[in-house]
Amino acid sequence: MTQEPLTIAVTGLNATDNPGSGVPVIRALRESERFRNARIIGLAYEHLEPGIYMHDLVDKTYTIPYPSLGQESLVARLQYIHQHEHLNVVVPNYDAELPSFIHLKSRLEALGIASLMPSIEQFEQRSKHNLPKLCKDLGLHTPQSEVVSTLAELRHALSLTGYPAMIKGKFYEAYIARSYEEALNHFYKLSAKWGIPVIVQQYIQGTEVNVTALGDGKGQLIGAVPSRKTYITPMGKGWAGVVIDDEELMEATRRIVEGTQWPGGLEIEMLRDVRHDRLYLIEINPRFPAWVYLAVSCGQNHPEALVRMALGEEVPPFTHYDRGKMFIRHSWDMICPLDEFERISTRGEL
């Protein structure tokens, strides 16, 4: 087993109005008895990702290339970082980067860098365009969804779902369309930003409920904490939420983790139909959500457990979480020396 002090690399430092989960993952590791003395290496795509400048959380940050630049570019950069930092574990936290990290998993392991991620087949199995089939296999409800790549397919899909409809990007973002003109605008915006296909989904009026969860890759649910969003931003991001007690939601989560044999963190997003009191699975995000720190405050440190499992340790399932807690996200002005921004911009390191 790898001995401390460990060096853990974490992506997702974008703690803005569309936050990544890297900062709360690092907070969780810093509060862990097991990893509080670990060296945390931030991996950033943009020079203005706030986590870069949170020196109480991140020991050093390196920029890494966008996934669009290819796997060879990423692995070359990670090899350079590893030569200087001797990484033990990497924790990716963005949907769009996961395929690259998954394909490089064996090459990173050969360098001594561990991780806990789904296979590319598992990643695709829970993707938005494959979700209807997965729900059918697992016996779960999901809104009618159509995968579209052309305007003709868009028009046909809307004729099936009716209005209003949800127009969803391949990786992120979702918008309500109440007319064809609105749907067309969202289609162009999302396809330009995230590529095709775009998903057209039946609109369900209901209450959004979510679970941050962790699977061991063998079908066992290691941890899960359910919540209900109490404030949602115009981008659809939960800015406040409360822990709930919902056994039906937890059972759906267990079914998903067992059915997919999911390894690592994930977020289950569901809607409870207010008319029929029925749960609909909306999305399965293949990584921890930005609100994962709520689980830590409830007694389940999912990031700590993930890193331990990545290192090959046996982790017993959590059996309890504290109720009666909520999270509220807030803005915070960090004052940073300009020379730090110049260094990360010019040297790619800070």
ABEGO torsion letter per residue (X at the ends): XBBOBBBBBBBGABBBABBBAAAAAAAAAAABAAAAABBBBBBBABAABAAAABAAABABBBBBBBAAAEAAAAAAAAAAAAAAAGBABBBBABAAAAAAAAAAAAAAAAAGBBBBBBBAAAAAAABAAAAAAAAAAAGBBBBBBBBBABAAAAAAAAAAAEOBBBBBBAABEBBBBABAAAAAAAAAAAAAAAEOBBBBBBBBBBBBBBBBBBBAGAGBBABBBBBBBABBBAAGBBABBBBBBBAAAAAAAAAAAAAAGBBEBBBBBBBBBAAAGBBBBABBBABBBAAAAAAAAAGBBAAAAAAAAAAGBBBBBBABBBBGBBBBBBBBBBBBBAAAAAAAAAAGBX
